[in-house]
Amino acid sequence: MKPLDKAIAVAQGVSKLADQIGVRQSVVSNWRARGTLIEPLMCVRIERATNGEVTRRELRPVDWQEIWPELASDVPALTASEPMHRALDA
């Protein structure tokens, strides 16, 4: 399940998630339909709205460590033998 879909499920609907993060329902629907990369502030709000069930790392798997470098210490380091996609699946 995609992280946004999981957040919508946790919030019990698109409208409820939108209300919790302070945007219109159409914004969340557009993110979902278009596969839009969600801006960092909204990722933080989604993480809070879902009580951490969906993290900003999940919502921004490619660049989260550049946006929130302080979170990098929370992730176990990959060994040379582990494939990079494991970091994205975490």
Secondary structure, DSSP 4 states (H G I P E B T S, - for coil): --HHHHHHHHHTSHHHHHHHHTS-HHHHHHHHHHTPPPPHHHHHHHHHHTTTSS-HHHHSTTTHHHH-GGGGGGSPPPPTTS-THHHHH-
